[in-house]
Amino acid sequence: MMTRFVLAGHAPAMLLCASAMWSPASAQASAPAAAFVTAAVAAPVTAAAKASAATPAAASATPAAAPAACKGTIYMTFDTGSQSQAQLIADVLNKRHVKATFFLANEKTTRGDYSLDPSWAPYWKARVAEGHAFGTHTFDHVYWKKDLANGLIQVKPQFGKDGGKLASFTDKQFCEQLRRVDTRFQELTGRKLDPFWRAPGGYTSPRTLAAGSACGYQHAGWAPAGYSGDELPSDKYPNAMLLKKALANLRSGDIFIAHMGIWSRKDAWAPANLDALIAGLQDQGFCFATLRAHPAYAQKKGQP
C-alpha cells in the first residue's frame, strides 16, 4: 500500500517532486486529497517543462524583532532542490529570527554542482551555527514506486549513477540512502543529522517507513495547509494566491513545506512569499520552531 505521507491524521497533499526536472508517476493516494488541493487546486498538477534558474536578490540583513508572545507554533521545513533560493531562505530566516528544519538530498543545483558537494559546506556550516535542524531526504532523491512481492522495494532515484532508472532495494539499501546523507553532512559540517527523514514527493509505504525507523529515522510529512504550492505552475497558481491561502489556513502545530528552488516554476515562490508569510504569521501571534520541538518528534531528539 502506498501512503502519500503528510502528518498522522491529516490527508496527503498532492505535489510534484522537489526540484522536479521530471515528475514521478502518478499513484492513487490512500487518503482523500488534501485541503489545499480540494480548495485551491482544481486541476491536476503537472510539472512545467521549462526550468527556471533565476537567482533572487538577497533579503535584507537587518534582523526584525521577534514576537514577544506566541499564540501557537508553526514548523517551517525546506527540502533541497535547485538551490536557487538557498541564500534568500537563509537571509529571511535570520532576519525574522526563525529556526527551520532542512531535509537534504544530493540534488543538482543551478550552480552546476550538487547540494551536498564540498562547495556547499560553507552554506550548511552556517545553517548549523544558526541553530537549524536537519534531516535526510535520501541521498539520490529516491522516489518510492511500490513494494514488491519478493520483499524488495521498487524505487526510482532522480540522481546518481542509476538516476531515472527503476531499481529494487532491500531494506538495508534503502537505509543506506538515508544514512549516506548523514555521513556526507558530517563530512561537510562535523555534525550528525537529526533523526528525521522525508520521502521525495511524500510517497511512502509501510515498508519504507519501517526501513527508516529500523535505521533510526522517523518520517516527517507536512500538514495539508502547510503545502506551499511552490511546485505548481505559477501562471495557474500565482504567488499572491498561495500566500493568501497559507496565511488564512495555517494553524498552530502545522508543518509547512517549501523547497530551496524549483526548476519548473517560472515565478519563484520564495522571493515573493517567504518573508511576507513569516511576517504575516508573526503578526497573527505565531512563533516558529524546528521539528526537534514538535510533539510528534520531541522524543527523537537523540541523533541516530
C-alpha positions in Angstrom: 0.0 0.0 0.0 1.3 3.5 -0.9 0.9 6.3 1.6 1.1 9.9 0.4 2.6 10.9 3.7 1.7 14.1 5.4 1.1 14.1 9.2 -0.6 11.4 11.1 -4.3 12.2 11.0 -4.0 14.6 8.0 -4.9 13.9 4.4 -2.0 14.0 1.9 -1.3 17.0 -0.3 -0.7 16.2 -3.9 2.5 17.7 -5.2 5.4 17.2 -7.6 8.9 16.2 -6.9 11.2 18.6 -5.0 13.1 20.5 -7.8 11.2 18.5 -10.4 13.1 18.0 -13.6 10.9 15.1 -14.2 7.6 14.0 -12.5 7.0 10.8 -10.5 4.4 8.5 -12.0 1.0 9.2 -10.6 -0.2 6.9 -7.9 -3.6 6.7 -6.1 -3.3 8.1 -2.6 -4.5 6.0 0.3 -6.3 9.1 1.9 -8.5 11.8 0.4 -7.0 14.8 -1.3 -5.6 17.5 1.0 -7.5 20.7 1.8 -5.0 22.6 -0.4 -5.9 20.6 -3.5 -9.6 20.5 -3.0 -9.9 24.1 -2.2 -7.3 25.8 -4.3 -6.0 23.3 -6.9 -9.0 22.3 -9.0 -6.9 20.9 -12.0 -4.4 18.1 -11.9 -0.9 19.1 -11.0 1.6 18.8 -13.8 5.3 19.8 -14.0 6.2 22.7 -16.3 8.7 21.7 -18.9 10.8 24.8 -18.9 13.3 25.1 -16.0 13.8 28.4 -14.1 17.3 29.3 -13.0 16.7 32.8 -11.8 18.8 34.0 -8.9 16.9 36.1 -6.3 18.2 39.2 -4.7 19.3 38.8 -1.1 16.8 39.6 1.6 17.5 42.5 4.0 20.2 41.6 6.5 18.6 43.8 9.2 17.1 41.4 11.8 13.4 42.1 12.7 12.2 41.9 16.2 10.9 38.5 17.3 7.3 38.4 18.6 7.0 38.9 22.4 4.4 36.2 22.9 3.1 33.2 21.0 -0.4 32.0 20.4 0.9 28.9 18.6 3.8 27.4 16.8 4.4 26.8 13.1 7.2 24.4 11.9 8.9 25.6 8.8 10.7 23.0 6.7 12.6 23.2 3.5 13.6 20.4 1.1 16.6 20.7 -1.1 16.0 21.4 -4.8 17.7 23.5 -7.4 19.1 25.6 -4.6 18.4 28.8 -6.5 16.7 30.2 -3.4 19.1 28.9 -0.8 20.7 32.1 0.3 17.5 34.1 0.2 15.9 31.5 2.5 18.8 31.7 4.9 18.7 35.5 4.9 14.9 35.7 5.6 15.1 33.1 8.4 17.9 35.1 10.0 16.1 38.4 9.5 12.9 37.1 11.1 14.6 35.1 13.9 13.1 31.8 12.6 14.6 28.4 13.1 13.6 25.8 10.5 14.2 22.2 9.6 16.0 21.3 6.3 15.7 18.0 4.5 18.7 17.2 2.4 19.3 15.2 -0.8 22.3 15.5 -3.2 20.4 17.4 -5.9 21.7 19.1 -9.0 21.8 22.9 -8.5 21.6 26.0 -10.7 25.3 26.5 -9.9 26.1 23.3 -11.8 27.2 21.3 -8.8 25.2 19.2 -6.3 23.7 20.3 -3.0 25.9 18.0 -0.9 29.2 18.7 -2.8 32.1 20.2 -0.7 31.3 23.5 -2.4 28.1 23.7 -0.2 30.0 23.1 3.1 30.1 26.8 4.0 26.4 27.2 3.4 25.5 24.1 5.6 28.0 25.0 8.3 26.4 28.5 8.6 23.0 27.0 9.0 24.2 24.6 11.7 25.8 27.6 13.5 22.4 29.4 13.4 20.6 26.5 15.2 18.5 25.0 12.4 17.6 21.2 12.3 18.5 18.8 9.5 17.0 15.6 8.2 17.7 13.2 5.4 15.7 13.3 2.1 17.6 10.2 0.6 21.0 10.8 -1.0 19.9 10.4 -4.6 16.4 11.8 -4.1 14.9 8.3 -4.4 11.2 8.0 -5.2 9.3 5.0 -3.8 7.3 3.3 -6.6 5.9 0.1 -5.0 6.6 -2.7 -2.5 7.4 -5.9 -4.4 6.1 -9.4 -3.5 9.6 -10.7 -3.1 10.2 -8.3 -0.1 12.1 -5.7 -2.1 11.2 -2.0 -2.6 10.9 -0.7 -6.1 12.3 2.8 -6.3 13.4 5.4 -8.9 16.4 7.6 -7.9 16.4 11.0 -9.5 20.2 11.4 -9.3 23.3 9.3 -9.0 24.5 6.5 -11.3 21.0 5.0 -11.5 19.2 8.3 -11.9 16.0 8.0 -13.8 16.0 4.2 -13.7 13.9 1.7 -11.8 15.7 -0.2 -9.1 14.9 -2.8 -6.5 16.2 -2.1 -3.0 16.4 -4.2 0.1 15.5 -2.5 3.4 19.3 -2.3 4.0 19.9 -0.5 0.7 17.0 1.9 1.4 18.5 2.6 4.8 21.9 3.3 3.1 20.3 6.0 1.1 19.1 7.7 4.3 22.5 7.3 6.1 24.6 8.5 3.1 23.1 12.0 3.7 24.1 11.7 7.4 27.6 10.6 6.5 28.1 13.4 4.0 26.6 16.0 6.3 29.1 15.1 9.0 31.9 15.4 6.5 30.7 18.8 5.4 29.8 20.2 8.8 31.1 18.0 11.6 27.5 17.5 12.8 25.2 14.5 12.6 21.7 14.9 11.2 18.6 14.9 13.4 16.7 11.6 13.3 14.1 12.7 10.7 13.6 11.8 7.1 11.2 12.9 4.4 10.3 10.9 1.3 10.8 12.6 -2.0 7.3 13.6 -3.2 5.9 12.4 0.1 5.5 8.9 -1.2 5.9 6.2 1.4 4.7 2.7 2.2 4.6 0.6 5.4 7.9 -1.0 4.2 9.8 2.3 3.7 8.5 3.7 6.9 9.7 0.6 8.7 13.0 0.6 7.0 13.6 4.2 8.0 12.6 3.5 11.6 14.8 0.5 11.8 17.9 2.6 10.9 17.0 5.4 13.3 14.9 8.0 11.3 11.3 8.9 11.8 9.4 10.2 8.8 8.2 13.8 8.9 5.5 14.9 6.5 3.5 18.2 6.4 0.1 19.5 7.2 -2.4 20.0 4.3 -2.5 23.7 5.0 1.3 23.6 5.1 1.9 22.8 1.4 3.4 26.0 0.0 2.4 25.2 -3.6 5.8 26.2 -4.8 5.9 23.3 -7.3 2.7 24.3 -9.0 2.7 26.3 -12.3 2.9 30.0 -11.4 0.5 31.0 -14.3 -2.3 29.0 -12.7 -1.3 29.4 -9.0 0.3 32.8 -8.6 2.3 33.6 -5.5 -0.3 36.1 -4.2 -2.9 33.3 -4.2 -0.6 30.9 -2.4 0.4 33.4 0.2 -3.2 34.4 0.9 -4.2 30.7 1.4 -1.3 30.0 3.7 -2.0 33.0 5.9 -5.7 32.1 6.1 -5.4 28.4 6.8 -2.2 27.6 8.8 -2.9 26.6 12.4 -0.7 26.0 15.5 1.2 22.7 15.2 1.2 22.7 11.4 4.3 21.7 9.5 5.0 23.9 6.5 6.9 22.6 3.4 8.7 24.6 0.8 11.7 24.0 -1.4 15.1 25.6 -1.9 14.4 26.1 -5.5 12.1 24.6 -8.1 13.3 24.2 -11.7 9.8 24.2 -13.2 8.2 27.2 -11.6 8.6 30.4 -13.6 7.9 32.9 -10.8 9.8 31.5 -7.8 7.8 31.2 -4.6 10.4 32.2 -2.0 11.4 35.8 -3.2 7.7 36.8 -3.3 6.3 34.9 -0.4 8.7 33.7 2.3 9.3 36.9 4.1 5.7 38.1 3.7 4.4 34.7 5.0 6.6 34.7 8.1 5.9 38.3 8.9 2.2 37.7 8.4 2.2 34.7 10.7 4.2 36.6 13.3 1.6 39.4 13.1 -1.0 36.8 13.9 0.9 35.8 17.0 2.6 32.6 15.8 6.1 31.6 16.7 8.4 29.1 14.9 10.4 26.1 15.9 12.3 23.2 14.4 10.9 19.7 14.4 13.1 18.9 17.5 10.3 20.7 19.4 7.3 19.2 17.6 5.3 16.9 19.9 5.4 14.1 17.4 9.2 14.2 17.2 10.4 15.6 20.5 11.1 12.2 21.9 13.5 11.7 19.0 16.0 14.4 20.0 18.9 12.0 20.2 20.7 11.5 16.9 21.0 8.1 15.3 
